[in-house]
Amino acid sequence: MQEVDLKSLATLVLWSAFALSVLFGAIAQRTHFCTMGAVSDIVNMGDWTRMRMWVMAMGVAMIGFNLMVSAGWLDAGKSVYGGPKFIWLSALVGGGLFGFGMVLASGCGSKTLVRIGGGNLKSLVVFLMLGVSAFATLKGITAVARVATVDTVALTFATGQDLPSLVAAATGIAKATLAALLGLGIGGALIVWSLAKAEGRSGDSLLAGLGLGAIIAGVWYVSGRLGYVAEDPNTLQEAFVATNSGRMESLSYVAPVAFTLDWLMFFSDASKLLTIGIVSVVGVVVGSAAYALATKSFRWEGFRDAGDTANHLVGAALMGVGGVTALGCTVGQGLSGLSTLSLTSFVAVAAIIAGAVVALRYQIWRIERSG
């Protein structure tokens, strides 16, 4: 494949990822999809509607990804989630920090982008702080602390840590067969649970659950199938074009925010290229803004007071540090990661939910104490 072909392929991959991200932003704005909001609704009101959206999206993404694995199109081991290293402590600590932070910041990474599109200036500040703290945890001062502490505690498997690979190694059953069975089984069970109550069958719930889950699977296809090159002419190795990690990727909104800021600040540096992560960040904002403007729901919103500002800054910093440490956010691990059936993703998602519950209880305690 000639270099010109690689450039054309990268352009196709980027436009495809951007289009899917625009759709993600519009759907999230329309349905008020928000994982922090889902946990908050349960803790404060006992309302499981938005949780059923999230869980349905998990199931759809899981089925889509593993059917593509079964077809031989994708391999979980070629993503950041399915490698042999099970960084359970990083997922636990990072997920907890992220979950606590998203409550203080009024939403996770994807919700921050959706709110920016809707005119929320508080979320713009969160975006900047999240990006800086995420970049520091990728390559800066908190990265040194991360690598020297939690990342040293890990289990390394002889195979990938995704469930199909682990079960295949233990039983001798073909991984492709197990991917189809486990993806359909676990993903199907999640969808059935989501549809079990009327709130999970509403129009918005179905749009968010089915639509966002399908978008996650679609980006996996774009990155892992459409953007796959068996032999890069520059390195003579396989490659996934237009990715920051050099592996196949789907949507995630912590590290890509850092990469977006890096691209903007060093735009004149020819080595700074657009990637799926960067265009997906822009795409969600564009999709959200388009829907908000079309429905006349766009509203400027700022901070209430200094305390509100401080909460959002601290929350954003915790999300940046935690999201990178845990290898993802409520979308990165909660949808993209879980779709691969990665053990690290299961731990990270449980920790994110636990961290959010603790933060919500903390907020309730503070309100009761001040009252």
N, C-alpha and C positions, 0 to 999 in steps of 0.2 A: 504494500500500500504506500502510495506516494504521500509526501508531506501535505500537499494540497488537499488530498482526500481526508487526511486527519483533521485538517482545519474545517473542512466542510462538515465532517461528522461531528466535530465539537460544536459547531454552530447549530446543527440540527438537534443535538442533545440539549444544548442550553435553551433554545427556543421551546422545546418540548417541556422541559422542566419548568420554565417560566410560565407557560400556559397552564400547566397543572397547578402551579402555586397560586396563580391568579384565581383559579377556580376554588382552591382551598380557602383563600382569603374571603371570597364572596360568600361561600357556604358558611364559614365560621362566623362572619358578620351577620348573616341572615338568621342563623339558628342560635346565636349566643353560645356557641360551643366553647367551653372553658373547663379545664380539669380542676383548677382551683375552685371555680364556682360550683362544680359538681360536688366536691368534697364539702365545701361550705354549705351547700343546700342540704346535704345529709346531716351534718353536725348541728346546724342551726334550725332547720325546718323539717327534717325527716323526708325531704323530697329527693327521690332517686332519678328524676327525669334525665338530667344532664349526665349522670353517671352511666345510665343505660346507653346514651349516645356514644360515650367514650368506649364502653365495653363492646358495643356493636361494631364500632370502627376497628377495634382490636381484632375481633373475629373475622371481619371481612378481609383485613390486611393479611391476617395469618393464613387464611385459605388461599388468597391470591398468590402470596409469596411461595407457599409450599407446593401448590400445583405447578408453579413454574420450576421449582426445584425438581419435582417429579418428572417434568417434561425434559429435564436436562438443560434448561435455559440459565438457571441461576445456581449458585452454591453459597450457602450461608458462611462457609469458611473463608470466602473471599470478601467478606464485609468486616467492619470493625467489631461486630457483635459476636460472630461465630467462631473466632479463633480458639486455639487450645488453652489460652490463659484465662482462668476464671478469677477475675479480680473482685472477689466478693466483698472485701472490706472497703475498697474504693467505691463500689456500687452502694454499699450500705451508708457510709459516711457522706458521700457526695449526694446521694439521693435524699438523705435526711436534710442536708443543708439546702438543697434546691427546693424541697417541699416546704420547708419553713420560710424560705425567702420569697416564694411565689405568693404566699399569703400576705406578707408585708408589702409586696410590690403590686398587689391587686391583680395578679394574674401571671401565668407562666410566659415563656418566651414567645410562643405563637400568639397568645392573647395580647401581649404587648404590641406586636406588629399589627394585629387586627385593630387595636384601639388607636394606634397612630393613624391608621387609615380613616378612622372615624372622627379624628380631630382632637384626640386626647394628648395634650402637651406633657402631662405627667408621664405618659408612656414613652414619649420621646426621651425624657431624662433617664428613665429606666433602661431604655435601649442603649444609651451611651454608656451608662455605668456597667450594665451587663456585659457589653462588648469589651470594655477595658479590663474588667476583672476576669473575663473568660480568656482574653489574650494573655494576661499575666499568668493564668493557670495553665495555658498551653506552652508558653515559652519564657515566662518571667519569674518573679520572685515566688509566687505561690506555686509555680510549676516545680521549682526546686524542692519546696516543702512537700508537695504531693508525691514526687518521685522518691523522696527519701523516707517517706512514712507509709501511707496507706497502700501505695502501689507495690511495696515490697512484700506484702502479704497476699499470696495468690496460690492457687492450685493449677498445675499444668497437666492437662489430659493428653493422652496419646493421640487423640483425634480432636475434632472440633467440639466445642461445648454446646452446640445446638442439640436439642433432643433427638432428632433423627440420626445424627452421627453417633451420639452416645449409645442409643439403643441398638443401632446397626452393629457397633463394635461388640456389644455384649451378646447379641443374639445371632448375628450372621445374616439377618434379613437385609435385603437390599435397601440402601438409604433412600432411593427414589420411592420405593413402596412405602416406607415408613413416613416419609415427608407427606405423601398424600393422605395416609391414614391419620397421622397425628394432626396435620393441618386441618383436615376436614373434621376430625373428632373434637379437638379442643376449640378450634375456631367456631365450629357449628354449635357447640355447647354454649359458648359465649353469646352467640346470636340468639339462640333459643331463650337464654336467660333474659336477654335484653327485651325480647318480644313478649315475655311472659305476663307483663302488666301493661295496661292500656297506655300508660305514659310513654312506654317504649315503642308504641305503634303510631304515635302522632306523626303528622307530616314533617315537622322539624326534626324529630328524633330519627326518622327513617332517612331524611335527607342528609343529616350529619353523619349518622352511623354508616350507611351504605356509601354515601358520596365520598367522605373523607377516607374511609378504609380503602375504597377503590383507588383513590388518588395516591395513597401510600404505595399500593401495589403497582400502580402505573409508573411512579418514579423509579421503583426498583427495576421495572422492565426497561425504562429509558436508560438508566445507568448501567445495569448489569447485562442487558441483552443488546440493546441498540448501540450503546456506547462502548461495547467490549471489542477490543482489538487483540487478536491472538498473538500477534508479533509486532510490537512497535518498531518501526524501522530505525529509530534512534537508539533503542536499548536492546532490541532483539528479544524482548520479554513481553509477556501479556500485559495489557494495560486497560484501564477504564478511563476514558477521556473525560476531561473537564471535572475532575474531582479533586478535592483538597487532600484526601487521604491516600489517593492512588488505588483505592479499592472501590468496589461498587457501593453506592450510597442511596439512601432515600431521604425523606425530609427530617430535619432536626433544626432546632432554633436556639442553640447556645454558641457553640464554636462557629457556625456560619455567621452569626452576628459579628463576632470578632474578626473573621475574615473579610466581612463587608467593610468594616471600619478600616482595616488594613488596606484594602483595595482603594478606598476613597482617599485615604491620606497619602498613599504612594502611587497615585494614578499614573504619574509620568514615568514610573519604573516599568519598563517593558516586560520584566519578569513577572509582574503582577497580572495574572490572567483571570478572566471571569470563570467561575466554577458553578456547578449545580447549587451548592450551598448559598453562594452570593445571589444568584438570580432568583432563588426560591425566597430569600428574605425580601427582596424588592417585590417579587410577585405577590406575596401575601398582602403587603401594604397596598399595592395597586388594586388588587381584587376587593379588598375591604373598602377602600376609598371609593371605588366605582359603585359598589352597592350602596354605600352610605349616601353618596351624592344623588344617585338615581332615585332613592327612596326618601330623600330629604331628611335623613336621620343624622347627617353630619353635624357635629356640635363641637365647638371649641371648649376645652375643659382644662383647668389648671389646678395647682395645689391649693388646699384649703388653708393650711398654716405651716409653720416651721416643723411641727411634729409630723404632719402628713408627709412633708418633704423628706425628713429624716428616715421615716419608715420605708419609703420607696427606695431611697438610696441604699440603705442597709439591705433591704430585700433583693435589690438588683445585684449587689455585690455577692450575696450568698448564692443567688442563682448562677452567676457567672462562674464562681469557684466550684460550686456543687455540680453544676451541669457538665463541666469539663471533666471533673473527677469521676463522675458516674457514667461518663461516655454518652450523655444525652439527657433530654428533658422529658416532659410528658408526651411529646410527639416523637422525639428522637429515640427514647427508650420505650415509652408507653405504647407507641404504634409501630414505628420502624423496627426497633429492637425486638419487641415481643413477637412481631410477625416472623422473625427468624427462629423463634423458640429457643433463644439463648438463655442459659442459666443466669448470666450476669444481668440480663434485662429483667428477669423475674424479680431478682433481689432489688434492683434499682427502683422498679415501679413500686414495690411494697414499701421501700424506704421513703420514696417521694410522698406516698399517701400518708404514711406515719408522721413524717415531718410536717405535712400540712395540718393534720389533726392536732398535733401538739401546738402549732402556731395559733390555730383557731381557738383552742382551749386557753391559751395564754392571753389572747385578745379578750375573750370573755371574762377571764379572771381580772384583767386590768380594768375593764368597764365596771365590773361589780365592786372592785376595790375603790375606784374613784367615786362610785355612787354612794 
